[in-house]
Amino acid sequence: MSKAEEIYFKSNKALWNEKVSFHKTSDFYDLEGFRKGKNTLKEIELSELGDVSGKSVLHLQCHFGLDSMSLSRLGAQVTGVDFSEEAIVVANELKTELGLNTNFICSNVYDLKKNLDQKFDIVFTTYGVIGWLPDLSRWADIVSHFLKPGGAFYLAEFHPVIWMFDDNFTKFNYSYFKRGVIESEQEGTYADRTAKIKLVEYGWNHSISEVVNSLINHGLTIQFLNEYDYSQYDCFQNTIENEAGNFYIKGYEQVLPMVYSIKAIKE
C-alpha cells in the first residue's frame, strides 16, 4: 500500500470507528429488531444468492456484522471482515449475546491474506463497499483467492451513476469513471443525519465495466449482471418511498439506476 493510501485508509478507519456508536443506536440499523430475530438481508440479495444453508461464506466489509449474522441464521458458516476495530467489537458482542457462531476478523480487505487462511463457497459483499477501495484489481484478487474452485462471488452495490451527483441530486459533481481520489468532508451519516461527526473521507468511483473486468481478469466468470431503478435502503437525500417500501430519488423515479448486482463463479 502506498503512503497516500495509508493516509486515506487511516482517515476512513477513524471515520468508520466514530460512526459505530451512532449506527448501533440508530433506527436505520434497528438492533432491537435484529435481537428479536429480524433478518437484515434484503429481497434482491436473498432472491439472487440462493440457499446458503451449510455453505461457508466470507463477508467482506461487513461493518458490525448484521448481514453476516443474518447469513448465519440462514444456516451458513460465516466469517465477517471489516477494518473498523469498533465495528468488530460490537459484532463480537452481538454474536455472543445472541449465541451465533459467526466469526469476525478485523482487517483491511487488501491485508486479508495475512489474517485468514481458508477457502469459501461464497464471497459476499453488499452496498456502499467498493467505493472505499482505490484498486479493484487487488480487490478482485482477494475475492478470487478466497473462493474455492466452483465457488460463487456475490456483489450488490449502489450504482455508479448515483455517485455522479451532488448530495441533493441537483447536478453532476463527479465522473462516472475513476478519476483519482475523491476527498470530501461529511457531516452526520446516512444512518443518522444528526450525528456529531465531521471528518474527511476518501473514496473512489468505479464504473461497472471496471468492476466486471477486474473479476474476469482474476479468473471469475460472470453469471449475471442486474440493474435496479430503486434502492432498498433510505440512505440518500431527497428520496421518496413507494408502496413496496423501495426508495427513489425524487424527480428521477424509475429513471435512474440505483443498484446493481453481480454473481460470478470461480473456474
GIDAGI-V95517 format. One record per residue. RES is the residue in three letters. PHI is phi as a letter, one per 30 degrees, with the letter a starting at -180 (NA if undefined). OMEGA is omega in whole degrees, -180 to 180 (NA if undefined). D_CENTER is the distance of its C-alpha to the mean C-alpha in whole Angstrom. Layout:
# GIDAGI-V95517
res: [RES | RES]
phi: [PHI | PHI]
omega: [OMEGA | OMEGA]
d_center: [D_CENTER | D_CENTER]
This chain:
# GIDAGI-V95517
res: [MET | SER | LYS | ALA | GLU | GLU | ILE | TYR | PHE | LYS | SER | ASN | LYS | ALA | LEU | TRP | ASN | GLU | LYS | VAL | SER | PHE | HIS | LYS | THR | SER | ASP | PHE | TYR | ASP | LEU | GLU | GLY | PHE | ARG | LYS | GLY | LYS | ASN | THR | LEU | LYS | GLU | ILE | GLU | LEU | SER | GLU | LEU | GLY | ASP | VAL | SER | GLY | LYS | SER | VAL | LEU | HIS | LEU | GLN | CYS | HIS | PHE | GLY | LEU | ASP | SER | MET | SER | LEU | SER | ARG | LEU | GLY | ALA | GLN | VAL | THR | GLY | VAL | ASP | PHE | SER | GLU | GLU | ALA | ILE | VAL | VAL | ALA | ASN | GLU | LEU | LYS | THR | GLU | LEU | GLY | LEU | ASN | THR | ASN | PHE | ILE | CYS | SER | ASN | VAL | TYR | ASP | LEU | LYS | LYS | ASN | LEU | ASP | GLN | LYS | PHE | ASP | ILE | VAL | PHE | THR | THR | TYR | GLY | VAL | ILE | GLY | TRP | LEU | PRO | ASP | LEU | SER | ARG | TRP | ALA | ASP | ILE | VAL | SER | HIS | PHE | LEU | LYS | PRO | GLY | GLY | ALA | PHE | TYR | LEU | ALA | GLU | PHE | HIS | PRO | VAL | ILE | TRP | MET | PHE | ASP | ASP | ASN | PHE | THR | LYS | PHE | ASN | TYR | SER | TYR | PHE | LYS | ARG | GLY | VAL | ILE | GLU | SER | GLU | GLN | GLU | GLY | THR | TYR | ALA | ASP | ARG | THR | ALA | LYS | ILE | LYS | LEU | VAL | GLU | TYR | GLY | TRP | ASN | HIS | SER | ILE | SER | GLU | VAL | VAL | ASN | SER | LEU | ILE | ASN | HIS | GLY | LEU | THR | ILE | GLN | PHE | LEU | ASN | GLU | TYR | ASP | TYR | SER | GLN | TYR | ASP | CYS | PHE | GLN | ASN | THR | ILE | GLU | ASN | GLU | ALA | GLY | ASN | PHE | TYR | ILE | LYS | GLY | TYR | GLU | GLN | VAL | LEU | PRO | MET | VAL | TYR | SER | ILE | LYS | ALA | ILE | LYS | GLU]
phi: [NA | d | d | d | d | e | d | d | d | d | d | d | d | e | d | d | d | d | d | e | d | d | d | d | c | d | d | e | c | h | d | d | d | d | d | d | j | d | c | d | d | c | e | e | d | d | d | d | d | i | d | c | e | i | c | d | b | c | c | d | h | d | h | c | i | d | d | e | d | d | d | d | d | d | j | d | c | c | c | c | b | a | d | d | d | d | d | d | e | d | e | d | d | d | d | d | e | c | i | c | c | d | c | b | b | c | a | d | e | d | c | d | d | d | c | b | b | a | c | b | d | b | c | b | a | b | h | i | c | d | d | c | c | d | b | d | d | d | d | d | d | d | e | d | e | c | d | d | e | i | d | c | c | b | b | b | b | d | d | d | d | d | d | d | d | d | d | c | h | c | a | d | c | b | d | d | c | d | b | i | d | c | c | b | c | c | c | i | b | d | c | a | d | c | e | d | b | b | b | d | b | b | b | b | d | b | d | d | d | d | d | d | d | d | d | d | d | c | i | c | c | d | c | a | b | c | b | b | c | b | c | d | c | c | b | c | d | i | c | b | c | c | d | d | i | c | c | b | d | e | j | b | e | h | c | d | d | c | b | b | b | b | b | b | c | d | d]
omega: [-179 | 178 | 178 | 179 | 177 | 178 | -180 | -177 | 178 | 179 | -180 | 178 | 177 | 179 | -178 | 174 | -179 | -180 | -171 | -176 | 177 | -177 | -174 | 177 | -174 | 172 | -178 | -178 | 171 | -179 | 178 | 176 | 179 | 178 | -179 | 175 | 179 | 174 | -175 | 179 | -176 | -174 | -177 | -176 | 178 | -178 | -175 | -176 | -179 | -177 | 180 | -177 | 179 | -177 | 175 | -174 | 171 | -179 | -180 | 177 | -169 | -173 | 180 | 157 | -179 | 177 | 176 | -179 | 174 | 175 | 176 | 179 | 176 | 174 | 180 | 173 | -162 | 168 | 178 | -176 | 174 | -177 | -180 | 179 | -179 | 178 | -179 | 175 | -180 | 179 | -180 | 176 | -179 | -178 | 177 | 179 | -174 | 178 | 180 | -176 | 179 | 178 | 180 | 180 | 175 | -178 | 164 | 179 | -176 | -179 | -168 | 179 | 179 | -170 | -177 | 179 | -177 | 174 | -172 | 174 | -176 | 164 | -167 | 175 | -173 | 162 | 176 | -175 | -170 | 178 | 177 | -176 | -177 | -170 | -178 | 175 | 177 | 177 | -180 | 175 | 177 | 178 | -178 | -177 | -174 | 177 | 169 | 171 | -176 | 179 | -174 | 170 | 178 | 177 | 164 | -169 | 174 | -173 | -179 | 176 | 179 | -176 | 175 | -172 | 166 | -174 | -178 | 178 | 178 | -178 | 174 | 177 | -170 | 177 | 171 | -176 | 177 | 179 | -178 | -176 | 175 | 180 | -180 | 176 | -176 | 174 | -177 | 178 | 178 | -178 | -178 | -176 | -178 | -178 | -178 | 179 | 175 | -178 | 177 | 175 | -178 | -179 | -177 | 174 | 179 | 177 | 178 | 179 | 177 | 179 | -177 | -177 | 178 | 179 | 179 | -177 | 178 | 167 | 178 | 177 | -178 | 178 | 173 | 171 | -179 | 178 | -176 | -177 | 179 | 172 | 175 | 180 | 175 | -174 | 177 | 175 | 169 | -179 | 169 | -176 | 176 | -176 | -180 | 180 | 176 | -172 | 178 | 171 | -177 | -178 | 179 | -177 | 178 | 177 | -177 | 165 | -176 | -179 | 169 | 179 | 179 | 167 | -177 | -177 | 174 | -179 | NA]
d_center: [21 | 23 | 25 | 23 | 19 | 20 | 21 | 18 | 16 | 19 | 18 | 14 | 15 | 18 | 16 | 13 | 16 | 18 | 15 | 15 | 19 | 18 | 15 | 17 | 20 | 18 | 19 | 15 | 14 | 18 | 18 | 22 | 21 | 18 | 21 | 24 | 22 | 19 | 16 | 13 | 12 | 13 | 16 | 14 | 12 | 15 | 17 | 16 | 15 | 19 | 20 | 19 | 22 | 23 | 20 | 18 | 15 | 13 | 9 | 7 | 6 | 7 | 8 | 11 | 11 | 12 | 10 | 11 | 15 | 15 | 15 | 17 | 19 | 19 | 21 | 19 | 19 | 16 | 15 | 12 | 11 | 10 | 12 | 13 | 17 | 17 | 14 | 15 | 18 | 17 | 15 | 19 | 21 | 19 | 20 | 23 | 24 | 23 | 24 | 21 | 21 | 18 | 18 | 15 | 16 | 15 | 15 | 13 | 12 | 15 | 17 | 16 | 19 | 21 | 20 | 19 | 22 | 21 | 20 | 18 | 19 | 15 | 12 | 9 | 5 | 4 | 4 | 4 | 4 | 7 | 9 | 9 | 11 | 15 | 16 | 14 | 17 | 16 | 13 | 14 | 17 | 15 | 14 | 17 | 19 | 17 | 18 | 21 | 24 | 23 | 20 | 17 | 13 | 11 | 8 | 8 | 7 | 9 | 12 | 14 | 17 | 15 | 15 | 18 | 20 | 21 | 19 | 22 | 22 | 25 | 25 | 23 | 23 | 21 | 21 | 19 | 19 | 18 | 21 | 21 | 19 | 18 | 19 | 19 | 20 | 19 | 20 | 19 | 15 | 13 | 14 | 18 | 19 | 22 | 21 | 23 | 21 | 22 | 20 | 20 | 16 | 16 | 13 | 14 | 14 | 14 | 16 | 15 | 18 | 17 | 14 | 16 | 19 | 17 | 17 | 20 | 22 | 20 | 22 | 20 | 21 | 19 | 20 | 19 | 17 | 17 | 16 | 17 | 18 | 17 | 14 | 13 | 12 | 15 | 13 | 15 | 19 | 22 | 20 | 22 | 22 | 24 | 25 | 23 | 20 | 18 | 18 | 19 | 20 | 24 | 26 | 24 | 24 | 23 | 23 | 20 | 17 | 14 | 12 | 12 | 12 | 13 | 15 | 17 | 19 | 21 | 24]
